[in-house]
Amino acid sequence: YVMSIAKEANYGFFPSHEINKPTIAYGLGGGAQWTGASIDPYKNIAYVSSNQTPNILRVFASQDINKGLKYKANSIKSEPLFDTNGYPGIKPPWGTLNAINLNTGKIMWKVPLGHHEELTSKFEKKTGTDNFGGATATAGGLTFVSGTLDKMFRAFDSDTGKELWSFKLPYIGSAPPSTYMAKGEQFIIIPATGGFSLKTLYPKFVEYGDAFLAFKIKK
């Protein structure tokens, strides 16, 4: 099914657009997105979540010559490239957490972020999912991130990318977590509201909510 779409479309790195012919492109929802990166200023490492789902774009000839526009793009109504089961039409992982050495520009490690439990028997590793949560790294060597379709809030080893802890939120995390100190204890707080961006992509699977959860980090 996916190959039948790709066969009739332009795709690749920086594909050229043609009138009335679909173009498969990456970047509308990531790689990285609005949530940005968390920077360790001492090790000069950026921790950033990313998406891999491609989109189908179409360019149409302008119908209004008075506006002086030769072309207009229907990019706002672009469609994600899904297979017949509603999963991204590429190989997983479909979302990742990445550590980037800012001195060299090289990726230090990359791990799948999120998982479709129903696909566990099909894929040996976690599938990753589209995510719009964002990461926050701490001085204690932990990187916290959420925003995945499985509603999980996770902590990773900042040096290795190993997942150390997870907690299922009542709703999908919708922004990077924040850390703070209170009475000598360190806490991390995460907003869990479902998220508009994921709701747009997966309207049947994302539920809106209104929750903030705070966790105390053990010494």
C-alpha positions as CSV (number, residue, x, y, z in Angstrom):
1,Y,0.0,0.0,0.0
2,V,2.7,2.4,1.0
3,M,4.9,1.6,-2.0
4,S,1.9,2.2,-4.3
5,I,1.8,5.8,-2.9
6,A,5.5,6.3,-3.2
7,K,5.5,5.0,-6.7
8,E,3.3,7.9,-7.8
9,A,5.1,10.6,-5.7
10,N,8.4,12.5,-5.7
11,Y,10.5,11.7,-2.6
12,G,14.1,11.8,-1.3
13,F,16.3,14.5,0.1
14,F,14.9,18.0,-0.9
15,P,12.5,16.6,-3.6
16,S,11.3,19.0,-6.2
17,H,7.6,19.7,-6.3
18,E,5.4,19.2,-9.4
19,I,2.0,20.6,-10.0
20,N,-0.8,18.1,-9.0
21,K,1.8,15.4,-8.1
22,P,2.3,14.4,-4.5
23,T,5.6,14.8,-2.8
24,I,6.7,12.7,0.2
25,A,8.7,14.9,2.6
26,Y,10.1,14.8,6.1
27,G,10.3,17.6,8.7
28,L,6.8,18.9,9.2
29,G,6.5,17.3,12.6
30,G,10.3,16.8,13.2
31,G,13.0,15.4,13.5
32,A,13.1,17.8,16.4
33,Q,10.1,20.1,16.9
34,W,8.8,23.0,19.0
35,T,9.7,21.4,22.3
36,G,13.4,22.0,21.6
37,A,16.5,20.5,23.2
38,S,17.9,20.4,26.7
39,I,21.5,21.3,26.9
40,D,24.2,20.1,29.4
41,P,26.5,23.2,29.5
42,Y,29.3,21.3,31.2
43,K,29.6,18.4,28.8
44,N,28.2,20.4,25.8
45,I,25.6,17.8,24.9
46,A,22.1,18.4,23.6
47,Y,19.3,16.0,24.4
48,V,16.4,16.2,21.9
49,S,13.4,14.0,21.0
50,S,12.5,13.6,17.3
51,N,9.9,12.2,15.0
52,Q,10.3,10.3,11.7
53,T,6.8,10.2,10.1
54,P,6.8,11.5,6.5
55,N,4.0,13.7,5.1
56,I,2.4,13.8,1.7
57,L,2.3,17.3,0.2
58,R,0.6,18.6,-2.9
59,V,1.2,21.8,-4.9
60,F,-1.6,23.3,-7.0
61,A,-1.7,26.0,-9.7
62,S,-3.1,29.2,-8.4
63,Q,-6.7,29.9,-9.4
64,D,-6.5,33.6,-8.7
65,I,-4.3,35.5,-11.2
66,N,-5.1,38.8,-9.5
67,K,-3.0,37.9,-6.4
68,G,0.1,37.5,-8.6
69,L,0.9,34.0,-7.3
70,K,2.1,31.4,-9.7
71,Y,1.7,28.5,-7.2
72,K,0.1,27.8,-3.9
73,A,0.9,24.9,-1.6
74,N,-1.7,23.0,0.3
75,S,0.9,22.2,3.1
76,I,-1.4,23.1,6.0
77,K,-3.7,20.2,5.0
78,S,-0.8,17.8,4.3
79,E,-1.4,14.2,5.3
80,P,0.9,12.0,7.2
81,L,2.0,8.9,5.3
82,F,0.4,6.0,7.2
83,D,-0.1,2.4,6.3
84,T,-3.5,0.7,6.2
85,N,-3.3,0.1,10.0
86,G,-2.6,3.7,10.9
87,Y,1.1,3.3,11.6
88,P,3.8,5.5,9.9
89,G,4.7,4.1,6.4
90,I,8.4,3.6,7.1
91,K,10.5,1.2,9.2
92,P,10.6,1.9,12.9
93,P,11.7,3.5,15.2
94,W,9.1,6.2,14.5
95,G,10.3,8.4,17.4
96,T,13.7,8.7,19.1
97,L,15.6,10.4,21.9
98,N,19.0,11.6,20.8
99,A,22.1,12.8,22.5
100,I,24.3,15.1,20.3
101,N,27.8,16.2,21.0
102,L,27.8,19.9,20.3
103,N,31.5,20.1,19.9
104,T,31.6,17.7,17.0
105,G,27.9,17.7,15.8
106,K,27.9,13.9,16.1
107,I,25.1,11.8,17.5
108,M,26.4,10.1,20.7
109,W,23.5,7.8,21.1
110,K,19.9,7.3,19.7
111,V,17.2,5.2,21.3
112,P,13.6,4.5,20.4
113,L,11.2,6.7,22.3
114,G,7.7,5.2,23.0
115,H,6.2,1.9,22.0
116,H,3.1,0.4,20.4
117,E,2.5,-2.5,22.7
118,E,0.4,-4.3,20.1
119,L,3.4,-4.6,17.9
120,T,5.7,-6.2,20.5
121,S,5.5,-9.6,18.9
122,K,6.3,-8.2,15.4
123,F,9.4,-6.1,16.3
124,E,12.2,-7.1,18.6
125,K,13.0,-3.6,19.7
126,K,10.6,-0.8,20.8
127,T,8.9,0.8,17.8
128,G,9.1,4.4,19.0
129,T,6.0,6.7,18.4
130,D,5.3,10.2,17.2
131,N,6.0,12.4,20.2
132,F,5.5,16.1,21.2
133,G,6.8,16.3,24.7
134,G,10.4,17.2,24.8
135,A,13.3,16.3,27.1
136,T,14.9,17.8,30.2
137,A,18.3,16.7,31.4
138,T,19.5,17.1,35.0
139,A,22.9,17.6,36.5
140,G,22.5,14.2,38.2
141,G,22.8,12.4,34.9
142,L,19.2,11.8,34.1
143,T,17.2,12.8,31.1
144,F,13.4,12.9,31.5
145,V,11.0,12.9,28.5
146,S,7.4,12.2,27.7
147,G,5.0,13.1,24.9
148,T,4.7,9.6,23.4
149,L,1.5,7.8,22.4
150,D,1.9,5.2,25.1
151,K,1.5,7.9,27.8
152,M,4.8,7.0,29.5
153,F,7.0,9.3,31.3
154,R,10.6,8.0,31.1
155,A,14.0,8.6,32.6
156,F,17.2,7.7,30.7
157,D,20.8,7.5,31.6
158,S,22.2,10.7,30.1
159,D,25.6,9.0,29.3
160,T,24.3,5.8,27.7
161,G,20.7,6.3,26.7
162,K,19.6,3.3,28.8
163,E,16.0,3.6,30.1
164,L,16.1,3.5,33.9
165,W,12.5,4.3,35.0
166,S,9.0,4.8,33.5
167,F,5.6,5.8,34.8
168,K,2.3,5.8,32.9
169,L,0.6,9.2,33.0
170,P,-3.2,9.7,33.0
171,Y,-2.8,11.6,29.7
172,I,0.0,12.0,27.3
173,G,2.7,14.4,28.4
174,S,2.4,17.7,26.4
175,A,5.5,19.7,27.2
176,P,9.1,19.3,28.5
177,P,9.2,18.5,32.2
178,S,10.6,21.1,34.7
179,T,12.8,20.5,37.7
180,Y,12.9,22.4,40.9
181,M,14.1,22.3,44.5
182,A,11.9,22.4,47.6
183,K,13.1,22.0,51.2
184,G,16.3,20.4,50.0
185,E,14.6,17.9,47.8
186,Q,14.7,17.8,44.0
187,F,11.4,17.4,42.1
188,I,10.4,17.1,38.5
189,I,7.0,18.1,37.3
190,I,5.3,17.2,34.0
191,P,2.1,18.6,32.3
192,A,-0.1,15.8,31.0
193,T,-2.9,17.1,28.8
194,G,-2.9,14.9,25.7
195,G,-1.4,17.4,23.4
196,F,-2.9,19.1,20.3
197,S,-0.2,18.0,17.9
198,L,-0.7,14.3,18.6
199,K,-4.5,14.7,18.6
200,T,-4.2,16.1,15.1
201,L,-2.3,13.0,13.9
202,Y,-4.1,10.4,16.0
203,P,-7.6,11.7,16.8
204,K,-8.9,8.3,17.8
205,F,-6.1,7.5,20.2
206,V,-5.4,10.8,22.0
207,E,-7.6,11.9,24.9
208,Y,-7.4,15.5,26.2
209,G,-6.9,15.9,30.0
210,D,-5.8,18.3,32.6
211,A,-3.1,17.0,34.9
212,F,0.2,18.0,36.4
213,L,2.3,15.3,38.1
214,A,5.3,15.9,40.3
215,F,7.9,13.3,41.3
216,K,10.6,13.5,43.9
217,I,14.1,12.3,42.8
218,K,15.7,10.0,45.3
219,K,19.2,10.9,46.5
